[in-house]
């Protein structure tokens, strides 16, 4: 097995050009995903998590969206240098994505079996009969009972948990090297969430894939990931191993996120509110020249409003974007 990471994102900038206005959705994103590992990506809505996933898949909406700078190195080749036809051979085959809302991702006028078989036929060049046999096996592997009967059902005939399992079956049907889960359990109840996460973990181990798990739920990330990226306003503000991040968070934003999690053994005193981070994520149209978090931070320095901090290496792979550690 190679020592190089499966995926390396380097200085990635993705912008949207809307009515002569430039929205800088991603600004200099850097991270790697080792082979066989799960990396968590967390942050508030609008921080750039989904844009990061779509950039890796080269699915940024055109013509308004554009990757303007950077490299996405997947298994030693830069995805940004590939033609669209070359990218189609990788997308859905070697890199698969599980979206957060299966009802909008599955086609309502095709049966579940046809949709799984289409992915298998396209990438593995199997005739439809064999692809349907493989589809039934995939439904069995993701825990759907009576898979042969379910192949003939339409998405609206299934529950939310079943539909999400179908999405996972499609994503894993070609045994990808990288699975991107874009908040795959958001619309599900807690018990189904746990089942889906266990399923992703099990199937990941079975096929030896790496996972990029996007979530706003730190509890999910703590259970699933080996390392964590914390994003804010289109930048990575902290990157560390999962144990280090939860034991000793460094960036004020990360500290605020973790302190906002309710603790069973520390009930909130009567009359007091749960901890929250003041303010809101800044608009991409009104980003200040300094640290993007400084207007919400209680530990600001004079330079925070004037100059953007770099990612600072604290050792042992713990990176933080904060002038307090410079």
Secondary structure, 3 states (H helix, E strand, C coil): CCCCCCEEEEEEEEEEEECCEEEEEEEEEEEEECCCCEEEEECCCCCCHHHHHHHHHCCCCCCCEEEEEEEEEECCEEHHHCCHHHHHHHECCCEEEECCCHHHHCCCCCEHHHHHHHHHHHHHCCCHHHHHHHHHHHHHHCCCCCHHHHCCCEHHHCCHHHHHHHHHHHHHCCCCCEEEEECCCCCCCHHHHHHHHHHHHHHHHHHCCEEEEECCCHHHHHHHCCEEEEEECCEEEEEEEHHHHHHCCCCHHHHHHHHCCCCCCCCCCCCCCCCCCCCCCCCCCCCCCCCCCHHHCCCCCHHHHCCCCCCEECCCCCEECCHHHC
